[in-house]
Structures are given as structure tokens and as C-alpha cells.
């Protein structure tokens, strides 16, 4: 995978996060949404993190999808704890050498020197305050796939604690805690900000800018440098292929590598082969979603249909939803039937439906929304089973 720094974008975000811009609310929390595999995590770790560190910020990064078997609250706490351990360890060792059993940080946090580096009993607010005060630097907490915090009660509490930490550590004159939260599904991420009960009510979810023409120009220059006979590369064709493949840089580069491989047998006009391969990837993605949908029971299909149609406004059990299911199935549908359908959708592999700790439901993979919208626009919704031709039929 090639490296394509997005330094300029990161440098634009840093002053906003640090409260140094005239307009914007990023210093109260930056919420970024973008489809999966479009370079979001790479940007956060390889561009934004170093840019913040260059400004003297301690950066803590964690990905809530890295280990979905653990409670999101634990994942967040562990990430903060790992960042704090070296700071506490240095202070505690100095105290121990001085013969102290305990020391007080800034007059409020008691650290037992027999537990060097351990964070027993600290709240998230205490841990973040300790990280700020022991390092003497502002702290930025980057949480990738932050919507996963809403899948557990402890995760929701952790989000509320982070909001409290932000309010306590920040002032009109200084931003000591910056929060950056990303998500691959805008509807799910919006649940952190869109209601009075949401922990970050009032903040806005921003769209993560996708890789654009500068990325395509960079790729074209690499191809021309390594394969001079292919110059000039048709950048418009590369952009078209990148669009077809869903702006996923890793998949794009893998496909490009296969087309340019010595074993492909392609000598000229590789752009045509790239377009064909990208279209084939797109077609297979759509076929997989169609197959998954057609493999569902009728009631599961109509519940998923309603979810795709309503997006963030989906309410599984209200009167309108039950009427919708019933009309499509030509039979009454009750809450119990709907609940069983939802649990079946959540139990499938791959999982089709996401559920929050509050009992809210959404499509697991946001790509299904794009598939649904495109089919409805084309007049090909809902999918219907294909007829299997018999022997001798055309």
C-alpha cells in the first residue's frame, strides 16, 4: 500500500481542535463520518496524530472495532491507561526514591507508589486530568468507530464521562482536552449528538473529505515513473475506476497492482482493464448484498426494507412500521414477530443489523444504504429471485 499523506487537511484541523480559529465548534468535539475502507483510520493515525503531536499535544488513539468482543468502555479506558502509565511511573518512581509511600498530583490525585503505573480506581475524568497534569500538555483522544460505544450501557456512560472531562478540563482560554470521534455510518454516529439525551448534544457530524484528484495524480505519477511506456496515464479513467470501487484506496491499489502485474499480459491501455476490474468489484459487492437480502425470510426482508428506507428515523415497533410490514406481507404483523425478525438479522453472519444499548436499530453496513438508494433510483427495488433457465431454454 502506498503512502499518501494528507498533511494539508490535518494542518487545517489542528488549529480548529485547539480552539484557535474564529469560527467552528471542533474544540468541543470533532465528529467525522466516512464509509469504511476509504482511508479514514489511516488519516487519523498517520496524518492527524503526528500533526497534533508536533503542536505539543499528547494523543491517545483507539479503535472500537479492533476488538468487538470487549466492552467499548474498557477499550477506551485501556487506551487512556496505557498513555498515562509512563507518566505516573516516572512520578511514582521519583517519589519512591524519596521514601514516599504515596504522593499527591496537583493536590487531588493520590498515587500509591507500590502500584507504579497501575490505574486502580481512577475514573475516566480523573485519568484524563492526570494525563494532562503529569505531562503538562493538552490531550487529544481519538476514538475510531465511536458509534460502537452506544452498543453497551457502560459505553454510553463512558461517552458521558468524556463530555464531563471536556467540560472540566477546558476553559474559555485553554483547550486541554480535544475529542475526535469517527464513524463509518453517519446515522449511527449522529446518535451521539442529535438528541437532548445524547452525550454531545449540539455538536455536528462532519463528512470526512474523500481522497480526490490529488490522490489520483499521485498514483498516475507513480505508474509513469515505474512504467514509462504507459505514460501519459489517463487520470480521468483512473478517477472513474476509483469512483466505481467506492473510493477505497487499498482495494483500488490492489486492483491496479493486479492489472499492472507482469502476469496479467496487459501491455497497453491498462486503464480499460482497470475500469473493467473496478466495475467487476462493484458488481460483486452488489450481488453479495442482493444474495443476502434474498436469503432472508419475508418478514426479515420487509423489516430490513423499512430500515433502509427510514435510515436514522427508523422505529421498529411503531404503528406506521407495523402497518408497512403488514401491507407488504398481506398479513398482520405484531411486535413479537418484528422482534424475532430483528434478532434473526442480528444473529446472521455477516451481521446485518446493529443495536444500541437503548434498543435502537440500524443497518450494520452503511454500504447497504447506498445499494438500496441506487436500486430504488434505477427502479430495480426490491430484488427478485432470478429465474433459473432449464435445459434448452434461451
C-alpha positions as CSV (number, residue, x, y, z in Angstrom):
1,X,0.0,0.0,0.0
2,X,1.5,3.4,-1.0
3,X,1.7,6.2,1.4
4,X,-0.3,9.3,0.5
5,X,0.0,11.9,3.3
6,X,-2.9,14.3,3.7
7,X,-0.9,16.8,5.6
8,X,-2.7,19.9,4.5
9,X,-6.1,18.5,5.7
10,X,-4.6,17.6,9.1
11,X,-3.0,21.1,9.4
12,X,-6.4,22.6,8.8
13,X,-8.0,20.5,11.6
14,X,-5.3,21.1,14.3
15,X,-6.0,24.8,15.0
16,X,-9.7,24.2,14.9
17,X,-9.4,21.4,17.5
18,X,-7.1,23.7,19.7
19,X,-9.7,26.5,19.6
20,X,-7.5,28.8,17.6
21,X,-10.0,29.5,14.7
22,X,-12.6,32.3,14.7
23,X,-15.4,30.0,13.7
24,X,-16.3,26.4,14.2
25,X,-17.0,24.1,17.1
26,X,-14.3,21.5,16.7
27,X,-12.7,22.4,20.1
28,X,-15.9,21.0,21.7
29,X,-15.6,17.7,19.7
30,X,-14.9,16.8,16.1
31,X,-17.2,14.1,14.7
32,X,-16.2,12.7,11.3
33,X,-18.2,10.2,9.2
34,X,-16.9,8.3,6.1
35,X,-17.6,4.9,4.6
36,X,-15.4,2.0,5.6
37,X,-12.0,1.4,3.9
38,X,-11.9,4.9,2.4
39,X,-8.7,6.0,4.3
40,X,-10.3,7.5,7.4
41,X,-8.4,5.5,10.0
42,X,-5.1,5.9,8.1
43,X,-5.6,9.7,8.1
44,X,-6.4,9.8,11.8
45,X,-3.3,7.8,12.7
46,X,-0.8,8.8,10.1
47,X,-1.7,12.5,9.5
48,X,-3.8,14.0,12.3
49,X,-2.0,12.3,15.2
50,X,1.5,13.5,14.1
51,X,0.2,17.0,13.3
52,X,-1.2,17.3,16.8
53,X,1.9,15.8,18.4
54,X,4.0,18.4,16.5
55,X,2.0,21.0,18.4
56,X,2.9,19.5,21.8
57,X,-0.3,17.5,22.2
58,X,-0.4,14.1,23.9
59,X,-2.5,11.9,21.5
60,X,-4.4,8.8,22.6
61,X,-5.9,6.7,19.7
62,X,-8.2,3.7,20.0
63,X,-10.4,1.8,17.5
64,X,-13.6,0.4,18.9
65,X,-13.8,-2.2,16.1
66,X,-10.4,-3.6,16.8
67,X,-11.8,-6.0,19.4
68,X,-15.6,-6.1,19.3
69,X,-15.6,-8.8,21.9
70,X,-14.6,-6.3,24.6
71,X,-16.9,-3.7,26.1
72,X,-16.2,-0.3,24.4
73,X,-15.8,1.4,27.8
74,X,-13.0,-1.0,28.6
75,X,-11.3,-0.4,25.3
76,X,-11.4,3.4,25.8
77,X,-10.2,3.2,29.4
78,X,-7.3,0.9,28.5
79,X,-6.1,3.3,25.8
80,X,-6.1,6.2,28.2
81,X,-4.5,4.0,30.9
82,X,-1.6,3.0,28.5
83,X,-0.9,6.6,27.8
84,X,-1.0,7.5,31.5
85,X,1.1,4.7,32.8
86,X,4.5,6.1,31.7
87,X,3.6,9.5,33.2
88,X,2.6,8.0,36.5
89,X,5.5,5.7,36.5
90,X,8.1,8.5,36.3
91,X,6.4,10.5,39.0
92,X,5.9,7.5,41.3
93,X,9.5,6.2,40.9
94,X,10.8,9.6,41.9
95,X,8.5,9.6,45.0
96,X,9.6,6.1,45.9
97,X,13.3,7.1,45.8
98,X,12.4,9.9,48.1
99,X,10.9,7.4,50.6
100,X,7.3,8.4,50.0
101,X,4.6,5.7,50.0
102,X,2.1,7.9,48.4
103,X,2.2,11.2,46.5
104,X,-0.4,13.8,45.5
105,X,-0.7,15.1,42.0
106,X,-1.8,18.7,41.9
107,X,-3.3,18.2,45.4
108,X,-6.1,15.9,44.3
109,X,-5.0,12.5,42.9
110,X,-3.4,10.1,45.4
111,X,-1.0,7.6,43.8
112,X,0.2,4.6,45.7
113,X,3.9,4.1,44.8
114,X,3.6,0.4,45.4
115,X,1.3,0.3,42.3
116,X,3.6,2.0,39.9
117,X,1.8,2.5,36.6
118,X,-1.5,1.0,37.7
119,X,-4.7,2.9,37.5
120,X,-6.8,1.2,40.1
121,X,-10.0,3.1,41.0
122,X,-9.5,6.1,38.6
123,X,-12.5,7.4,36.7
124,X,-12.1,8.4,33.0
125,X,-12.3,12.0,34.1
126,X,-9.5,11.5,36.7
127,X,-7.3,9.6,34.3
128,X,-7.6,12.3,31.6
129,X,-6.9,15.0,34.1
130,X,-3.9,13.1,35.4
131,X,-2.6,12.6,31.9
132,X,-2.9,16.3,31.2
133,X,-1.3,17.4,34.5
134,X,1.5,14.9,34.7
135,X,2.5,15.5,31.0
136,X,2.0,19.3,31.2
137,X,0.4,19.1,27.8
138,X,-3.0,19.2,26.2
139,X,-4.5,15.8,25.4
140,X,-6.3,14.7,22.3
141,X,-8.4,11.5,22.4
142,X,-9.2,10.0,19.0
143,X,-11.9,7.3,19.0
144,X,-12.3,5.4,15.7
145,X,-15.7,3.9,15.1
146,X,-17.1,5.7,18.1
147,X,-20.7,4.7,17.4
148,X,-19.8,1.3,18.8
149,X,-19.7,2.9,22.3
150,X,-23.5,3.1,22.1
151,X,-23.8,-0.7,22.0
152,X,-23.3,-1.1,25.7
153,X,-24.6,0.8,28.8
154,X,-21.0,1.2,30.0
155,X,-20.0,2.6,26.7
156,X,-22.8,5.2,26.9
157,X,-21.6,6.1,30.4
158,X,-18.0,6.4,29.0
159,X,-19.2,8.9,26.4
160,X,-21.0,11.0,29.0
161,X,-17.8,10.9,31.2
162,X,-15.7,12.1,28.2
163,X,-18.1,15.0,27.8
164,X,-17.8,15.8,31.5
165,X,-14.0,15.6,31.2
166,X,-14.1,18.0,28.3
167,X,-16.2,20.5,30.3
168,X,-14.0,20.3,33.3
169,X,-10.6,20.5,31.6
170,X,-11.4,23.1,29.0
171,X,-12.0,26.8,29.7
172,X,-12.6,29.9,27.6
173,X,-8.8,30.5,27.5
174,X,-7.4,27.0,27.1
175,X,-8.4,23.7,25.3
176,X,-6.8,21.0,27.4
177,X,-8.9,18.1,26.1
178,X,-9.7,17.6,22.4
179,X,-12.1,14.8,21.3
180,X,-12.1,13.4,17.8
181,X,-14.6,10.7,17.0
182,X,-15.0,9.0,13.7
183,X,-17.6,6.6,12.3
184,X,-18.3,4.6,9.1
185,X,-22.0,5.2,9.4
186,X,-23.3,8.8,9.7
187,X,-26.7,7.7,11.0
188,X,-25.1,5.8,13.9
189,X,-22.5,8.5,14.7
190,X,-25.2,11.1,14.7
191,X,-26.8,9.4,17.7
192,X,-24.0,10.9,19.8
193,X,-25.1,14.4,19.1
194,X,-28.8,14.6,17.9
195,X,-31.0,14.5,20.9
196,X,-31.2,16.0,24.4
197,X,-30.2,12.6,25.8
198,X,-27.1,12.4,23.5
199,X,-23.8,12.9,25.4
200,X,-22.6,15.5,22.9
201,X,-25.9,17.1,22.0
202,X,-25.5,20.2,19.9
203,X,-22.3,19.1,18.1
204,X,-22.3,18.5,14.3
205,X,-21.2,15.4,12.4
206,X,-18.9,16.4,9.5
207,X,-18.3,14.4,6.4
208,X,-14.7,13.2,6.1
209,X,-13.5,14.5,2.7
210,X,-12.7,11.5,0.4
211,X,-9.5,11.2,-1.4
212,X,-9.7,13.3,-4.6
213,X,-7.9,14.3,-7.7
214,X,-4.6,14.9,-5.9
215,X,-4.5,11.2,-4.9
216,X,-5.3,10.1,-8.5
217,X,-2.5,12.4,-9.8
218,X,-0.1,10.9,-7.3
219,X,-1.0,7.4,-8.4
220,X,-0.6,8.3,-12.0
221,X,2.9,9.8,-11.4
222,X,3.9,6.5,-9.7
223,X,2.7,4.4,-12.6
224,X,4.5,6.7,-15.1
225,X,7.7,6.6,-13.1
226,X,7.7,2.8,-12.8
227,X,6.3,2.0,-16.3
228,X,7.4,4.9,-18.6
229,X,5.9,3.2,-21.6
230,X,2.4,3.6,-20.1
231,X,2.8,7.4,-20.0
232,X,0.8,9.6,-20.2
233,X,-1.7,7.8,-17.8
234,X,-5.3,8.7,-18.3
235,X,-6.2,10.3,-15.0
236,X,-9.9,10.6,-15.8
237,X,-10.1,6.9,-16.3
238,X,-8.3,6.3,-13.0
239,X,-10.7,8.6,-11.3
240,X,-13.7,6.7,-12.9
241,X,-12.3,3.4,-11.6
242,X,-11.7,4.8,-8.2
243,X,-15.3,6.0,-8.1
244,X,-16.6,2.6,-9.2
245,X,-14.7,0.9,-6.4
246,X,-16.2,3.1,-3.8
247,X,-13.2,5.4,-3.1
248,X,-11.5,2.6,-1.3
249,X,-7.7,3.3,-1.7
250,X,-6.4,-0.1,-0.6
251,X,-8.8,-2.0,-2.9
252,X,-8.0,0.4,-5.7
253,X,-4.3,-0.1,-5.4
254,X,-4.7,-3.9,-5.1
255,X,-6.8,-3.9,-8.3
256,X,-4.3,-1.6,-10.0
257,X,-1.4,-3.8,-9.0
258,X,-3.2,-6.9,-10.4
259,X,-3.8,-5.1,-13.7
260,X,-0.1,-3.9,-14.0
261,X,1.3,-7.3,-12.9
262,X,3.7,-8.9,-15.4
263,X,1.4,-11.9,-15.2
264,X,-1.7,-10.0,-16.4
265,X,-0.5,-10.0,-20.0
266,X,-1.7,-6.4,-20.4
267,X,0.8,-4.2,-22.3
268,X,-1.1,-1.1,-23.4
269,X,-4.3,0.7,-22.4
270,X,-4.2,-0.7,-18.9
271,X,-6.8,1.9,-18.0
272,X,-9.5,-0.1,-19.8
273,X,-8.6,-3.2,-17.9
274,X,-8.6,-1.3,-14.6
275,X,-12.1,0.1,-15.3
276,X,-13.3,-3.4,-16.1
277,X,-11.9,-4.8,-12.9
278,X,-13.3,-2.0,-10.8
279,X,-16.7,-2.5,-12.3
280,X,-16.5,-6.2,-11.6
281,X,-15.7,-5.5,-7.9
282,X,-18.7,-3.2,-7.7
283,X,-20.9,-5.8,-9.4
284,X,-19.8,-8.5,-7.0
285,X,-20.4,-6.2,-4.0
286,X,-24.0,-5.6,-5.2
287,X,-24.6,-9.3,-5.9
288,X,-23.5,-10.2,-2.4
289,X,-26.0,-7.7,-0.9
290,X,-28.7,-8.9,-3.2
291,X,-28.0,-12.5,-2.3
292,X,-28.0,-11.7,1.4
293,X,-31.4,-9.9,1.1
294,X,-33.0,-12.7,-1.0
295,X,-31.8,-15.3,1.5
296,X,-33.9,-13.7,4.3
297,X,-37.4,-14.8,5.4
298,X,-40.2,-12.5,4.1
299,X,-40.7,-10.7,7.4
300,X,-36.9,-10.2,7.8
301,X,-36.9,-8.7,4.3
302,X,-39.6,-6.2,5.0
303,X,-38.1,-5.2,8.3
304,X,-34.7,-4.6,6.6
305,X,-36.5,-2.8,3.8
306,X,-38.1,-0.4,6.3
307,X,-34.7,0.2,8.0
308,X,-33.1,1.0,4.7
309,X,-35.9,3.3,3.7
310,X,-36.1,5.2,7.0
311,X,-32.4,5.5,8.0
312,X,-32.0,7.4,11.3
313,X,-35.8,7.8,11.5
314,X,-36.4,4.0,11.8
315,X,-38.6,2.9,14.6
316,X,-39.1,-0.8,14.6
317,X,-42.3,-1.1,16.5
318,X,-44.4,2.0,15.9
319,X,-47.8,1.8,14.2
320,X,-46.5,3.0,10.9
321,X,-43.8,0.4,10.8
322,X,-46.2,-2.5,11.7
323,X,-48.6,-1.3,9.0
324,X,-45.8,-1.2,6.5
325,X,-44.7,-4.8,7.3
326,X,-48.3,-6.0,7.2
327,X,-49.2,-4.4,3.9
328,X,-46.1,-5.9,2.1
329,X,-46.7,-9.3,3.6
330,X,-50.5,-9.1,3.2
331,X,-51.0,-10.3,6.8
332,X,-51.0,-8.7,10.3
333,X,-47.6,-8.3,11.9
334,X,-47.2,-7.7,15.6
335,X,-44.3,-6.5,17.9
336,X,-43.3,-10.1,18.8
337,X,-42.9,-11.1,15.2
338,X,-40.9,-8.0,14.5
339,X,-38.6,-8.6,17.5
340,X,-37.9,-12.1,16.4
341,X,-37.0,-10.9,12.8
342,X,-34.6,-8.3,14.2
343,X,-32.9,-10.8,16.4
344,X,-32.5,-13.1,13.5
345,X,-31.0,-10.3,11.4
346,X,-28.5,-9.5,14.2
347,X,-27.6,-13.2,14.5
348,X,-26.6,-13.7,10.9
349,X,-23.1,-13.9,9.6
350,X,-22.2,-11.3,8.5
351,X,-24.4,-9.3,10.9
352,X,-27.0,-7.3,9.1
353,X,-28.4,-5.2,11.9
354,X,-26.8,-3.1,14.6
355,X,-28.5,-2.5,18.0
356,X,-27.7,0.2,20.6
357,X,-27.9,-0.2,24.3
358,X,-31.1,1.9,24.1
359,X,-32.8,-0.5,21.8
360,X,-32.3,1.5,18.6
361,X,-31.7,-0.4,15.4
362,X,-29.8,0.4,12.2
363,X,-28.3,-1.4,9.2
364,X,-24.9,-2.8,10.2
365,X,-23.1,-1.9,6.9
366,X,-23.8,1.6,5.6
367,X,-23.0,0.4,2.1
368,X,-26.4,-1.2,2.0
369,X,-28.0,2.2,2.1
370,X,-26.1,3.2,-1.0
371,X,-27.1,-0.1,-2.7
372,X,-30.7,0.5,-1.7
373,X,-30.8,4.1,-2.9
374,X,-29.2,3.2,-6.2
375,X,-31.6,0.3,-6.9
376,X,-34.6,2.4,-6.0
377,X,-33.3,5.2,-8.3
378,X,-33.0,2.7,-11.1
379,X,-36.4,1.2,-10.5
380,X,-35.0,-2.2,-9.6
381,X,-36.1,-2.4,-5.9
382,X,-37.0,-4.8,-4.4
383,X,-34.7,-7.5,-5.7
384,X,-36.5,-10.6,-7.1
385,X,-35.1,-14.1,-7.4
386,X,-33.6,-14.8,-10.8
387,X,-35.3,-17.4,-12.9
388,X,-33.2,-20.5,-13.4
389,X,-33.3,-21.5,-17.0
390,X,-34.0,-25.1,-17.9
391,X,-32.1,-27.2,-20.4
392,X,-32.6,-25.9,-24.0
393,X,-34.0,-22.5,-22.8
394,X,-32.6,-19.3,-24.2
